[in-house]
Amino acid sequence: MQVSPRAVFFDVDGVLINSLPQHLQICRDKAAEFGLEIKIPGVEEFRELVRAGVKVSPMHYFFTAVGFPEDLAKRAVIDYEKEFMDRYRPKAFADVDQMLVALQRVGLTLGLVTSNTSANVVPALGDAMRYFDRCCLFFFDRYPQPKSKSWCLTEGARLLGVQPSECIYVGDQPADVAAATEAGTRFLGVTYGWGISSYKNQYEVANSVLEIPARLLGSFAQ
């Protein structure tokens, strides 16, 4: 029998923040600026790439996944870090606050494990940052050398004094499933994000932000 969860870690892009259209737009703009004659996929085409297992994070892999050569992907990442939040700032999904409040009210500790940087995540989430435990904010730039998501999940459990099996990772990519499996945490996939479908999954999924509490507190609290 599974124990009730004590902590929930969230991926950010595609789970809490609706940022895929903006990421694709900066790719289009950079391709035009660099003189690249490539067709940047639309949202659904990109999701199919992710579902097929194409690596798209950190951001260098996003650029190469849509057709940037290695040298221009490196240039694009530098520009991304300088420009993204000023020119393409995404917003949190509707109902994120309501969902986080519901989880906090039942005593769950909340954290973030993301391949994005604090400079991009914090402004986009805004006041919703208050729901997360400060020791469990694993941004891509938290450490001098970036850590894997599986390492961050394991470290988050250690810092909280709980077992990885008492934690759940909420993500939207097959790579997130792999990270949770490697860390020994449970996984909840969201189908409204970057690359998890609503069918043929071997794990629980939520089809909207507001479904997340019911899935976490129902299926996992046994």
Phi, psi and omega in degrees: 000133179285144176280158178293144180291150178243340181213148178232126175252137182247135158291164186250296183295125181086351179246308178252332183241133179272084191241000183296314178303321180291322178294322178291325180292319178295328175296317178298316182294318180289323177299317178295317181297322182273357181074027179277128178264073178231153178262114178284131182294157171281180184301310183292322176298318180295318179301324178295323176300314182295317180299331179280356176100008178292131181283128184231006177214145002298186194296332177304318181290330177299312181296317180291329180296328181265005171117002178287135171291162187305315184294320179283333174296320178296317177297319182295323179296319178300314179294321179303314182295331180274327194250336195302310185287336177281320188256339188228020191309121177275173179239158174294150173299149174302145175077007178298315179301314181299320180293316181294321177300316181299321180286321180294325182296333179266011172091011179280136172277137185245139179220174179236137171227107189220153173270008177261167184268159179298326181296333178269322187283312187300312178296325182291322179279333176058230183298339180294345178298338183292345182277349188259141177292129186298329181285348186245034177257094183260087175275163180300329184257020180293323182246154179305321173249118183305142180258157176288159178297322180296320177298316181297320178295318178295317180293322178299317177297318180298315181297328180275349181073032178235168176278147175306327180292347177267005180245155176233137175254127179257115184219179186224016180223153174305327178296330177289324175299314181298320180296316179296318179297315181295324181280345182082017175264162175277166188226139170236123179264146174249133186269356180267003185265225191269341186185032174238130181272171181267008183221162177055041177255150177260020181214166180289145177228156173241136183265357177204165178302317184287347175280342186302311180302317180297319179293317181291316186274345178266293186293327186264338183272074182235000000 
